[in-house]
Amino acid sequence: MTTPASDWTADLDLLVGAARLAGARALEFFRKEPEVWWKHGGRSPVSAADFAANDILKKELLAARPGYGWLSEETDDDAARLDSETVFVIDPIDGTRAFIAGKDIWCVSAAVVHHGRPVAGVLFAPSLDEIFTAAQDGPALKNGQPIAVTPPDAARPTRMAAPEDMAQGLQMTGGVHRIPHVPSLAYRLAMVADGRIDATLVKRNAHDWDLAAADIILMRAGGALVTLDGEPLAYNRAVVSHETLAAAGLSRLSGLVEAARNLAGH
């Protein structure tokens, strides 16, 4: 099943409804000590809330778009998705560690990817009562209001969310002010989109489901998420992890990429 570009807003509406249902279900587990398992040799937690939210998303989305492929952090990968030109890319809870710890910064991340690029995305942070949305050719919105990245300002440091070792080594005009750790990667990218921070770096090995929804929201807010070669990300590949990435408003991006490349020894 192929959806014309003019209908991506319908897909966005579908994502919003499903994300709200999944977020409400996750909230039923929040701060109630849900059962937790450990994946990837004990490095990555997953909770009963992740699975419950994933079940709702899969049911709601594939019932409405049965011809779309499916890629989710909490579903065993099926290579059949590679034959689909349009795919749902899902993280039922981005920021699971924060969720388990009872911290508010976690979100449901849901995107539609078409021919390798996101065309609709939603980030729903139910504990914060915030929802970010964007579709191709439409505005980026937070709780229904337009958002935008910050303009350049050489008079102050760049407000940066990045691992300490990376932020300290960056040589940026005006310097770098590192903000405290943001436990959800998707939410951190949304903070760039709504102007609370200016830029962020993403360590290697982030996955499609961490990035796709935030990518289009940032893009429609006047920014971009790119590789250190300055290229946009390609999604729904056989390998769904990525190398080091940079995200900022377009006016800041080239300087950030250059600084990150120098830091990484490119």
Buried (B, 14 or more C-beta within 10 A) or exposed (E): EEBEEEEBBBBBBBBBBBBBBBBBBBBEBBEEEBEBEEEEEEEEBBBBBBBBBBBBBBEBBBEBBEEBBBBBBBBEEEEEBEEBBBBBBBBBBBBBBBBBEEBBBBBBBBBBBBEEBBBBBBBBBBBEEBBBBBBBEBEBBBEEEEBBBBEBBEEEBBBBBBEEEBBEBBEBEEEBBBBEEBBBBBBBBBBBBBBBBBBBBBBEEBBBBBBBBBBBBBBBBBBBBBBBEEEBBEBBEEEBEBBBBBBBBEBBBEBBBBBBBEBBEE
